[in-house]
Amino acid sequence: MTALTFDNRDGFIWYNGELKPWRESTLHVLSHAVHYGSAVFEGERCYNGKVFKLAEHGERLIKSGEILDMKVPYGAKELDDAVIETLAANNITEGYVRRIAWRGSEMMGVSAQTTRINVAIACWEWPSYFKPEERLKGIRLDLSKWARPAPNTAPTNAKAAGLYMICTLSKHEAERKGYADALLLDYRGHVAEATGANIFFVKDGKIHTPTPDCFLDGITRRTVIGLAKARGYEVIERTILPEEMAEFEECFLTGTAAEVTPVAEIGQYKFTPATVCKTLMEDYMALVRGDEAAVAAE
């Protein structure tokens, strides 16, 4: 069976303030974003008809736009309401939401000060980012040859489309080798993150995670840190060198799409998903599905 492509689907996309038929929601080939990467976006998950951290995602989209000198022409509440409207129009209660803002085609060149800032919201059904059987046993990551850039060479605190170019390159190479994803180091050679998720390690019951000083401090990352602390785990944010991975016992990724996904292998380093991974996986799923009382009661 041929996979359904993303340009040829039934449904509606919210596009500059109105719902448009999916197939008509297009942009011009000379849009600035296509040539120069001038776009910011958000990825969100809808569980049981409710978008998790809806407001936080909307606020970050606007902030990312500001960092890229793009004023998103809608307020955070307007965009949040548009997400809910788009989900309802497509009858989706379990799925993925993609908000994006980009520079249009009014100017062609590096300078684009008078281009329109367009905004669109799409949503679709979305299963687990990694296959369930992979997730339970722990996925395998390659070590990427690409590095996260220094914050004075790229807008690393924005969720900017252009920053994902090296993620695509890293993941493509990893998949060709049989891995599920890849780990990127940063420009200093320190452990940074996976291609679309933050990373955590466990040693002697303590959780260690890289300081997000040249990559996004993810919304899911902050959520899981909160869950871990509520369980009494000590969470240490610090510089992590690649060779330290030999000493860690457990490893997991966090992200809107990845949720909490255990890792069994990163290159030559091996991990065994155990109590911490299992506990935080379960707590996170209880939280996103609205069962906060169950998390607190245990």
C-alpha positions in Angstrom: 0.0 0.0 0.0 1.3 3.4 -0.9 1.8 5.8 2.0 -0.4 8.8 2.2 1.6 11.9 1.3 1.3 15.1 3.3 0.3 17.2 0.3 -2.6 15.0 -0.8 -5.0 14.5 2.0 -8.6 15.2 3.0 -9.2 17.7 5.7 -8.5 21.3 6.6 -5.5 23.5 7.5 -5.8 26.8 9.3 -4.0 29.2 7.0 -3.6 32.9 7.8 -6.8 33.1 9.8 -9.1 30.8 8.0 -9.6 27.1 7.5 -8.7 26.0 3.9 -9.0 22.6 2.2 -5.9 20.6 2.8 -4.8 20.4 -0.9 -5.2 24.1 -1.4 -3.0 25.1 1.5 0.2 25.8 -0.5 2.8 28.5 -0.8 4.8 30.0 -3.7 8.1 28.4 -4.8 9.8 31.8 -4.3 8.8 32.1 -0.7 11.7 33.4 1.4 11.4 30.5 3.8 12.1 28.0 1.1 15.3 29.6 0.1 16.7 31.0 3.3 15.1 28.9 6.1 13.1 31.8 7.6 10.5 29.7 9.4 9.8 28.8 13.0 7.5 26.0 14.1 6.0 23.9 16.9 5.2 20.2 17.3 2.4 19.4 19.7 0.5 16.3 20.8 -3.3 15.9 21.3 -4.4 13.3 23.8 -8.0 12.5 24.5 -9.0 15.6 22.6 -6.7 18.0 24.6 -3.4 19.4 23.4 -0.7 18.9 26.1 1.0 22.2 27.1 -1.0 24.1 24.4 -0.2 27.6 25.8 3.5 26.9 26.3 3.8 25.9 22.6 2.0 29.0 21.4 4.2 31.3 23.5 7.4 29.6 22.2 6.3 30.0 18.6 5.9 33.7 19.1 9.2 34.0 20.9 11.0 32.0 18.2 9.6 34.4 15.7 10.9 37.4 17.6 14.4 35.8 17.7 14.3 35.4 13.9 13.1 39.1 13.5 9.7 37.8 12.6 6.6 39.3 14.3 3.9 36.6 14.3 0.7 38.5 13.3 -1.5 36.7 15.9 -1.5 36.6 19.6 -0.9 33.4 21.6 -4.5 33.0 22.6 -5.7 33.4 19.0 -3.2 30.7 17.9 -4.3 28.4 20.7 -7.9 28.8 19.7 -7.0 28.1 16.1 -5.3 24.9 17.1 -8.5 23.7 18.8 -10.6 24.8 15.8 -8.3 22.9 13.4 -8.4 19.7 15.5 -12.2 19.9 15.5 -12.5 20.5 11.8 -10.4 17.4 11.2 -12.2 15.3 13.9 -8.9 14.5 15.6 -8.7 13.6 19.3 -5.4 11.6 19.2 -2.8 13.2 17.0 0.0 15.6 16.2 -0.3 19.4 15.7 2.2 21.4 13.6 2.1 25.2 13.9 4.5 27.1 11.5 5.2 30.7 10.7 7.3 31.7 7.7 8.4 34.6 5.5 6.5 34.8 2.2 7.3 35.6 -1.4 7.0 39.4 -1.5 10.8 39.8 -1.6 13.6 37.5 -3.0 17.0 38.0 -1.4 18.7 37.8 1.9 17.0 40.9 3.1 13.3 40.4 3.5 12.0 43.2 5.7 8.7 43.7 4.0 7.7 40.0 3.5 4.5 38.9 5.0 4.7 36.5 8.0 2.4 33.7 7.2 1.0 31.3 9.8 -0.5 27.8 9.3 -1.7 25.0 11.6 -2.1 21.4 10.5 -2.9 18.3 12.4 -3.1 14.6 11.7 -3.3 11.3 13.5 0.0 10.3 15.0 1.1 7.0 16.6 4.2 6.6 18.8 7.2 8.3 17.2 9.2 5.1 17.7 7.8 1.7 17.1 6.3 0.3 20.4 8.4 -2.8 20.4 11.6 -0.6 19.9 10.5 1.7 22.6 10.0 -0.9 25.3 13.4 -2.6 24.7 15.3 0.7 24.2 16.2 2.2 20.8 19.6 2.4 19.2 21.3 5.7 18.4 24.2 6.4 16.1 26.8 9.0 17.0 26.4 11.8 14.4 29.4 13.5 12.7 27.4 16.8 12.9 27.6 19.2 15.9 25.1 21.5 17.4 26.4 25.1 16.7 27.5 27.7 19.1 24.9 30.2 20.2 26.8 33.1 18.5 26.7 31.3 15.2 23.0 30.4 15.0 19.7 31.3 16.9 19.9 28.1 19.0 17.2 29.2 21.5 14.6 29.4 18.7 12.7 26.4 17.3 13.9 27.5 13.8 13.4 25.3 10.7 17.0 25.9 9.5 18.5 24.4 12.6 17.0 21.0 11.7 19.1 20.6 8.5 21.8 18.8 10.4 19.2 16.7 12.2 17.8 15.4 8.9 21.4 14.6 7.7 22.2 12.9 11.0 18.9 10.8 11.1 19.2 9.8 7.4 22.7 8.5 8.0 21.7 6.7 11.2 18.7 5.0 9.5 20.9 3.8 6.7 23.1 2.1 9.3 20.0 0.5 11.0 19.7 2.9 13.9 16.5 4.6 15.0 18.1 8.0 15.6 21.3 9.8 16.2 23.0 11.7 19.1 24.6 15.0 18.3 27.5 16.5 20.3 27.8 20.2 20.4 30.5 22.5 19.0 32.7 21.9 22.1 32.4 18.1 21.8 30.0 17.8 24.7 26.8 15.6 24.6 23.9 17.7 23.3 20.7 16.0 22.1 19.2 13.6 19.6 17.8 14.9 16.3 14.4 15.8 17.8 14.6 15.1 21.5 16.5 15.9 24.6 18.6 13.2 26.4 18.9 12.0 30.0 21.2 9.5 31.7 21.0 7.6 35.0 23.8 6.6 37.4 23.4 5.4 41.0 19.8 6.6 41.1 20.6 10.1 40.0 19.5 11.6 36.7 22.0 13.6 34.6 21.2 15.7 31.5 23.2 18.2 29.4 22.7 21.9 30.2 20.7 23.4 27.3 23.0 26.3 26.4 23.2 25.7 22.7 20.0 23.7 22.0 16.4 24.0 23.0 15.3 23.5 26.7 12.4 21.4 25.5 8.9 21.7 26.9 8.8 17.9 27.5 12.3 18.1 29.0 11.1 20.5 31.6 8.0 18.4 32.2 10.0 15.2 32.8 12.4 17.0 35.1 9.4 18.0 37.2 8.1 14.5 37.3 11.5 13.1 38.3 11.8 15.6 41.1 8.3 14.8 42.3 9.4 11.1 42.5 12.4 12.2 44.7 15.1 11.8 42.0 18.0 14.2 42.0 18.3 15.8 38.5 21.7 17.2 37.7 22.0 19.6 34.7 25.7 19.8 33.7 28.3 19.3 31.0 28.5 15.7 29.9 31.5 14.4 28.0 31.0 11.5 25.5 33.3 9.1 27.4 31.1 9.5 30.5 28.4 7.5 28.7 30.4 4.3 29.5 29.5 4.9 33.2 25.7 5.5 32.9 23.3 2.7 33.5 20.1 4.0 31.9 19.4 6.5 29.1 16.2 8.0 27.7 15.0 10.7 25.3 12.2 13.2 25.8 10.3 15.2 23.3 6.7 16.0 22.2 6.9 13.3 19.5 9.3 10.9 21.3 7.5 11.3 24.7 9.8 9.3 27.0 11.7 6.8 25.0 14.4 4.5 26.6 17.7 4.1 24.8 19.6 0.8 24.8 22.7 1.8 22.7 24.5 4.9 21.5 27.4 3.9 19.3 29.7 1.7 21.4 27.9 2.6 24.7 25.2 0.2 26.1 22.4 0.9 28.5 19.7 -1.2 30.2 16.2 0.4 30.5 15.1 -0.1 34.1 13.2 1.4 37.0 13.8 5.1 36.2 12.9 4.8 32.5 9.8 2.7 33.3 8.6 5.0 36.0 9.0 8.2 34.0 7.5 6.7 30.9 4.4 5.7 33.0 4.2 9.0 34.8 4.5 11.0 31.7 1.8 9.1 29.9 -0.5 9.4 32.9 0.1 13.2 33.0 -0.5 13.8 29.3 -3.7 11.7 29.4 -5.0 13.8 32.3 -4.4 11.3 35.1 -2.3 13.7 37.3 -3.9 12.3 40.5 -2.5 8.8 39.7 1.0 10.3 39.3 0.7 12.2 42.6 -0.8 9.2 44.5 2.0 6.7 43.8 
